[in-house]
Amino acid sequence: MDDMVIHASGPGGEKIRGYMENTELFRVIVDALALKPQATK
């Protein structure tokens, strides 16, 4: 696994800090973009 330091500004930027798991970062991005799960048929 390759690690990298991340930084963000803007909506939800305070939730992003230093080293994070990719799934945790994904959740922060989804929350910031106000994405909703697709409806199932």
VENHU-V220932 format. One record per backbone hydrogen bond with DSSP energy under -1.0 kcal/mol. NH is the residue of the N-H (numbers start at 1). CO is the residue of the C=O. E is the energy in kcal/mol with one decimal. If there is no record, write none. Layout:
nh=NH co=CO e=E
nh=NH co=CO e=E
//
This chain:
nh=6 co=18 e=-2.0
nh=13 co=10 e=-2.5
nh=15 co=12 e=-1.8
nh=16 co=13 e=-1.2
nh=25 co=21 e=-2.2
nh=26 co=22 e=-2.3
nh=27 co=23 e=-1.9
nh=28 co=24 e=-1.8
nh=29 co=25 e=-2.3
nh=30 co=26 e=-2.7
nh=31 co=27 e=-2.4
nh=32 co=28 e=-2.4
nh=33 co=29 e=-2.1
nh=35 co=30 e=-2.0
//
